[in-house]
Amino acid sequence: MGTMKAVGIKRLKARLSEYVRLAKGGETVLVMERDEVVAELRPARQHELAGTPVEDVLSVLAEAGDLSLPTLPKRNWRWNTRSLGLKPGTARRVLDELRSERD
């Protein structure tokens, strides 16, 4: 885990490239305004390329602690939704009405 530094906005503006280098190196920089943290400058996450298998992406997220993988297999589990009993097209009609009221 990287270290953490704090910097005021004025100093950050004057030495931005220095703090970007620190973040690139793994540090988190807290941006302060009047003794209050207003932003964080941190290392970028590694972005996965499009087309990466979902299982690989989930494994990476689990290793980073961003999610927990299931402990039991899904088997034949399905997500079943219950109908609200509305006629087809009702949602679209309601949304269209709401949008026309905003205009």
Residue pairs with C-beta under 8 A, 6 or more apart in sequence:
2 25
2 26
2 27
2 28
2 43
3 26
3 27
3 28
4 27
4 28
4 29
4 30
5 19
5 22
5 27
5 28
5 29
5 30
6 29
6 30
6 31
6 32
6 37
7 19
7 29
7 30
7 31
7 32
8 31
8 32
8 33
9 31
9 32
9 33
9 38
12 19
12 29
12 31
12 41
19 29
19 41
20 41
22 29
23 29
23 41
23 42
23 43
24 43
25 43
26 43
27 42
27 43
28 40
28 41
28 42
28 43
29 40
29 41
29 42
30 37
30 39
30 40
31 37
31 38
31 39
31 40
31 41
32 38
45 64
46 60
48 56
48 57
48 60
58 67
58 69
59 69
61 67
62 68
62 69
